[in-house]
Amino acid sequence: MNEKVKAALFVKPGKFIIQEFEKPSLGPYDILMKIRLCGICGSDIHFWNGVQGISTPYIMGHEFIGEVTEVGTKAIQQRRINIDDQITVEILIPCHQCRWCKQGRYNICQKDDASFTGGYGRQYGCNIPASRLPTPLWGGFAQYLYVPPEAFVHKYEKKMEWKTGVLTEPLATALHAVNVAKLGAGESCVILGPGTIGLCAVVAAKNAGAYPIILIGAGEKDENRLVVGQELGADYTINSSQIKNPIDKVREVVGDFGADMSIEASGSPEAQVLAIKMVKRGGRCVFVGINGRKALTLIPDTDLVFREVSVSGCILSAQGYEGAVKIIQSSQFPLSKLVTHEFSLERINQAFHFINSRPDNAIKAVINPWPKS
């Protein structure tokens, strides 16, 4: 009889059930990854609330870190990995054949079964149903993750803490946002939203040589996050709830008519408008946050059109993982400060209720599928 694997199966909005599945048999190019930690992302909260995502049962979780526990004979040579290597796997499993993949933009790969994925490509923990063969293990809220040959795998050459490694995916997303904006050394950057992605964006902007980096939050709940942002490299922090006009404050800091670029990482419609207003003429905005399918409001449109502001969307983390691995291995930034809460797999429902309540002291909660002895 095959060994059993525990996983949290998302069955309907607001509910996970713990279920056992058979550990899959591997092909020569396959890998089985032992999940050590998996973060709860803001998009996971949207899925949990039923705002978006697929309706069939699936294993959620895409911010995972772990190690090789089983590996096919061909995968050892092809990927230059071995048992016990610390690895991360990119969230999107590309087809490698469509025009986007061939252009290197595999994060917008669409050549997969749209009846399952919604036409957004196969994304671990987001849109792959448990019924998809050869195994249900397509998400990080489980003890193991199945890694097919099409997936991108990155190995850590130096041993690192799991609490730091679990931030690889959000950091890779932030690096991709900076790359989309073509942020250069010496350019000013405003980051709206000091959640996990916003704080990782501080690191990404710092790594790109941006100055000054201005991190903006709102309300008492963001006070601690703004402090962490300073520790990660933000040159200035602003709590928009405590000043009359945050746009004027940004202009005061940059000594210009606005910042060179902004990254909107909160998913708030109000912050999306501010992100456009806070950049100078010819400035650039990148939207990373997801507002839960609310309409995007650009009022007045003259703030966008007459000032020739560029607005770009940013999805997933194409070509960001390699940089994220290097930054994490450098130990240059205290990224582990972002992980504030840890829950066992059996307590995943409590974890989601906790994060959904937006507690003041929480930044990143993670699921640990292996109980401590």
N, C-alpha and C positions, 0 to 999 in steps of 0.2 A: 504494500500500500504506500502511495506517495505521501511525503511529508505535507502537513497542513500549514497554511500561511494565514495569519490573521490580517484583516483589513477592515476599514470603516467604509461601508457601502452607503452612499448617499441615495436615499430612496424617494424622498419627497422634500419640499421646502421645510426647513427646520428640523429634519430628522436624518440621523445616521443610525445604522445598525452595525454591530460588530459581527462579522461573518468569517468563516473559515473557507479557504479555497485550496485546491491542490497546487503544490509547487510545480511550475511548468517544467517539462523536459526541454532542454536547449538544443538548438541546431548548432552547426559548427561555427557560425558567425554571431551567435547570440551571447548575451551577458545577463546574469542575474545579479542585481544590485541590492545589497542589504541596506535598507534605509535606516539612517541613524537619527536624523531629525528632518521634519518637514514644516515649513512656516505656513501660517494662515495669512493669505493675501487678502487685500481689499476686494479683489474680484471674487474670491471664494465666498466672501460675505454676501456679495450680490447673488451668487449662485444659491447660497443657503436661504436667502430671502425670496427666491423664486423670481427675481427681477430679470435674470437672463440665464442662459445655459440650456443644455438639453434636458429632456424630461425623463429619459430612461435611466434606470439605476446605473451608477458608475462610481468609481473610486476617485475622489477629488484629491487635490494637492499637487502643486507644481514647483514649489520652492524646496527641493529636497537635496540632501547631501548624504553620501554613504560610501560604501566600499564594495569592491568586487568580491562576491562570495562563490559564484560559479561562472565559468567562462568556457565557451566553445573553443576547440583546438585552433580553428582558423582565426578567431577573434584575438587570440593571444598575439599572433604575428601581425595581423592587420592593424590592430590598435595599439600594440606595444604595451599591453597591460597584463597584469597577473593577479592572482588571488591576493586579497587584502589591500590592494591599491586603493587609496582614497580617490574617488571620482565624483564628478558632477555630470549630469546629462542634460542637454538643452531641452527646453520645454517643447519645442516644435519638432516633430518628426517629419522631415521634408521628403518629397517624392524624388528629388534630384533630377526630374525630367521636364517639368513645366518651364515656361519662359522665365518665371520669376526666380526659380532655383538656379537656372543657368546664368542669370544675371548676378547671382550672389545674394539676392533678396529673398532668401528662402523663408524668412519670417512671414511673408505674405503668400506662401505656397497655397494654391487652391486645388491641386489635383488629388483630391481625396473624396470619399463618399460623402456628398453634401447632405444626404439624408440623415447621417449621423453627426457630422461635424459642423453643419451650417455653412459649409464652403470656406471655412477658415483654416483648413489644413488640420492634421492631427496634432492636438495639443495635449500633452500629458496632464492628467488631472482636471481637464476642462471640458472636453467634448468627446472622449472615447468611451463608449458604453461598455459595461462589464460583459456584455454578450459578444464582444468582438474577439475573434480567435487570434492567437492560440490560448489566451489566458485573460482573466479579468484584471490582472495586475498592471493597469495603465495609469496609476496615480500614486502619489507619495504618502497618502494616509494609510499606509500598509507596512508590513514588515519587509516586504521585498518588492522590487520593481523589475518588470521585464523590459529588456533593452534589445530591440531588433537591430539588424545590421545597418538600416537606414539612419538610425539616430546618431547624433553627434555626441561624442564622449570626450571629456577633458579630465586629464589626470593631474592630481596635485603631486608635484615632485618633492615637496617638503611637507612633513606632517603638520597639520593645523588642527585647532580646536573645532569640534563640530559646531559650536555656537557661532563661530565666525564663518565657517564654510557654508552654513545654511543660508547665508546672505548672498551667495554667488549669483542666483537668478535675479533678485532685485537690483544688485549692483550692475550686472550685465545690462539690464533694462535701462538703468540710468546712464551708463556709458553709451548705449545706443542712442539715447535722446541727445546727448552732447554731440555725438557724431552727426546726427541728422541736422542739428543746428549749425554745424561747422564752427563750434565755439573755439576761438583762438586765444593764445596767450595774451594777457593784458586786457581782454575784453571783460566788460561788466556783465554780471549774470544775476538775475532775480529768480529765486525758487519759491514757488507758492505751495505751501502744504508741507509741514515737517513730519509726515508719516515716514514709513520705511523707505519708499521710493524717493521722497523729497530729501531725506537725510543721505541716502546713497547718492543722490544727484549732487549734493554738496561735495562729496568725495570725488565724483566724476569731474565736476567743474574744477576742483582744486588740482586734480591730476592733469587737467588740460591747461593749467596755468592761468585761469581766469582771475581777474581782480577788478573791483571788489565783488565778492560773493555775498548776496543779501538773501537771507532766509526769512520767510514771512509765515507767521502762524496767526491764529485767532482764538482769543478766549483763554481762560485759566488752564484748560486742559492741555494747551500747547506750551505752557511755560517750561516744563521740564524738557520737552522735545527741543525747544529753542536752545536750551543750555547744552544739550547733547550735540546740536548742530554746530555750536561754537567749538566744542571739543573736536569735532570732525573737520573743522576748517572754515566755517562761515566767518566772514570778516565783520558782518553786521547782522543783527537779528531785529525783526520788527514784529510786535504784536499788534495787529491791525485793530484790535478791539480797544486798545488803550490810547490811540491817537486819532485826531480828527480826519486827517487825509493821508493815507499810506502812499498815495501816488506822489504827493509833494515830498514826502519823506525820502522816497527812493531817489527823486531828482536832486534832493539836497545831498544825499550820500554820493551819487555818481558825478555831481557837479556838471550836469549836462541836461538835455531835454528828455532824458530817459535812459534806460539801460540798453546795452547792445542786444541782449536777448533775455528771454524769460522761459522758465520751465514750469508748466502748470501740473502739479502732482497731487492735487487734492481731490479732483473730480467735482468740485463745487462749481455750479454755473456762475456764481458771483465771482469766484476766483478766476474763471476763464475770461471773464470780461476785464478784470483787473490786469491779467497777464498781457492783454493787448494794449491797454492804456499805459502800462508801465514802461514799455519800450519806446525808444526814440524813433524818429522818422527813418524808415528803411530798416527797422529792427526786426528781429526774428522771435517767434513764439513756437514752442513745442508743447503739445498737449499729450501728457502721459496718463493723467488720472481719468478714470471712467466715472461718469455721473449717473450711471444706472439707466441709460437710454432716455434721459431727459433731453429736450430740444436744446440745441446750442443757440444762445442768444448773443448777437453782436449788436449792441445798441450804444451809441449810434454807429451806423456802418461807416461814417466818415472817419472814425478813429482807425479803421482798418484800411479803407480805400484811399482816402486823401493823403494818408501818411505812408502809403505803400509798405505796410507791415506784412511780413510773410508768416503764415500760420501753417504748421505741419503737424500731422498726427504721428504718433510713434507707437508701434505695437511690438511687443515681445523684445527680443534681445539679439537680433542678428549681428554676428561678428562682435558681440560684446563679452562673451564668456571668456575668451582668451585673456582679454585685458583684466577682467574681474579676477580671474585666477591669479594673475601676476600681482595685482594690488593686494589681494588677501595674503598671498605668500610673503609679501614684503613686510607685513606687520606694521606698516606705516601709519595706519589709521585704527583707532580703537573701535572697530565695527561691532565687537561682541556686546558693547553697551546697548545696542539696539534690541537685543533679545532680553526681554524683561519677564516673560512668563513661560513656563513649560508644563504641558499636560500629557498624561498617558493617553494611549490610543483609546482605552476604555472610557476616558472622560472627554471624548471629543465633542459630544453634545454640550457639555458644560463649558468647554473652551469657546465654542462658537457663541453661546449665549453671553459669555463674559465679554468677548471682543465686540459683539454687536451692540453692547451697552455703552461702548466708547469710554471706558474708565480712564481717569486722568493719568494714572501711573503706568499705563500700558503703551508700548510701542510695537513690539513684535512678539506674538505668542507662537510657540512651536509645539508640534506633536512629537512625542518620543514613543515609538512603537515597541520599545523593549523595556520592560519593567526593571527597575534597579534591584539588584540582589542585596 
